[in-house]
Amino acid sequence: MSYSKEMLDALERGDMADAKAFFKDVLAHDDDETKYNLAEELYALGFTGQAQRLYQELLGKYPDQDDIKTVLADIAVSNGDADKALGYLAQVAPDSDAYVQALMTSADVYQTQGLYEVSEQKLLEARRLAPDEPVITFALGELYFDWGKDDQAALAYADLLRDDVTEMAGVSVQSRYAATLANMGQYEDAVAVYEELGDTLDVNAAFTLGGLYAQLEDYPKAIETLQRVITEDDSYANAYLPLAQAQEADHQEEAALTTVQAGLQVDDTNPELYALGAELALKEADQELARTYLQKARALDPENQTVMLAWSNLLLAEGADEDNVAFLEAIDKSGDIDPQIYWNLAKSYDRLDDVDKARENYLLAFGRFQDSKDFLLDIIDFFQSTAALPELKAALTRYLALVPDDAAMQARLDELNAED
């Protein structure tokens, strides 16, 4: 029995001390072919240090063995030594049988450095030389996916799927294809691809699918899918917020608050989870819990607009309009600002009888919320109270386009039209 076999047997039974001792004997006594085969085995098992040692010795004896150079380049890449990897690859000539593999490895190096154009050039050259090799198409898909060129990534993944290549390098090609479709806003198509995977969906893909269902406002399926994620891995912190949001959208406020509380047990550093919990607590008339959550959220991220709005909503619920105005007016509005801030300001100014400020902020919020029934109800009441009849009629008309069966609002509009 060779020392290489002795070493592999020791590794199989977990005896690292014996494996280390046998490796010394391998270096001293085994022939080169045996060492080469052992290097392949060790590399596949993840013992890259020992594999590298063997490959380096063999390359010293056989400097024209380009396949050894490409493996050593792969090992250098995994060790984060891009310069060494490129040094090995530069030694592989275009007429070598290992040249395509060298191109792919060099593409990987350049991709990790963010040099996407160079990486693309290498892979396109590899595909020209080996047009029917699916691993090159997959590498192109992964490059474009990482690069953010989702349309080109989708084409690569679709090519693989047409050739019945559904998995490569431990990656689901279908999941990748669905992710690119989702990134391009093709949510229905992405969902259809994910659904084809059925029970084979991994937890990350299921999380993405749950988010897509929520985007499509299919909240029951979003809830079912995201609950599956948490059932499979209750430490999957990112799943709790979208699950609670879907439950809230599906009018399951109590369940949503329970989800928030469970999520905070997993991750108590998420300000948006606290903010949602506060909103839900307000709906449950638990202002004390809402205040507790928001104090923690503000301590974590005082500039977070979601948290700011939740705090403003709490002040509105408490009737603290002067405090709400002071808080919201202090926010820097020179950049991208959530229009809900203007709506909340309008509510407080209206209750403080500052008609001009209320009107100003309602109009600032109108562009964003003109299709919101709740906003239109607020602005209708404001225009009614200030006798702004043309604006009132316009707001009523807009509201009735959204809620045509509201007889009371229709009667108000008919009464105004009769007065003309």
Number of C-alpha atoms within 10 A of each C-alpha: 5 14 22 25 14 18 24 19 14 18 17 11 9 11 13 13 12 15 21 15 14 20 21 13 16 22 16 10 13 15 12 15 10 15 22 18 14 23 24 18 16 20 17 11 11 10 13 21 14 16 24 22 13 23 23 16 14 18 16 10 11 12 12 13 16 22 19 21 25 27 23 23 26 26 20 21 20 13 13 13 14 20 13 17 25 22 14 20 26 16 15 22 12 12 8 14 13 18 21 23 20 30 25 25 23 27 27 23 26 19 19 16 11 13 14 19 13 15 24 20 13 22 24 19 15 21 20 12 12 13 12 10 11 18 16 23 23 22 21 25 28 21 24 21 22 15 16 13 16 22 15 17 27 23 17 23 29 21 16 22 15 9 10 10 17 16 15 13 8 6 11 19 24 23 26 24 26 28 25 26 21 19 16 14 13 14 21 16 14 24 21 12 19 22 16 12 15 10 8 12 17 14 18 13 20 25 23 22 28 29 25 22 22 22 15 13 14 16 23 15 17 28 22 14 22 28 21 17 24 19 12 12 12 15 15 17 17 17 25 26 22 21 29 29 25 28 22 18 16 16 12 14 21 16 15 26 24 14 23 25 18 15 25 19 12 16 16 16 15 18 24 20 29 30 27 24 29 30 26 26 22 20 15 14 12 13 19 11 17 25 21 13 23 26 18 18 26 19 11 17 16 15 12 14 16 20 26 21 18 25 25 24 20 21 21 19 14 12 13 14 21 14 14 23 20 11 15 18 13 9 13 10 11 6 6 7 12 14 16 21 21 21 24 24 26 28 23 24 23 20 15 14 11 12 16 12 17 24 19 15 21 27 17 17 21 18 10 14 17 16 14 13 14 12 18 22 14 16 24 22 13 22 19 14 13 12 11 12 14 11 15 23 19 12 21 21 16 17 23 17 11 14 13 12 10 11 11 9 18 17 11 14 18 12 11 14 10 8 6 5
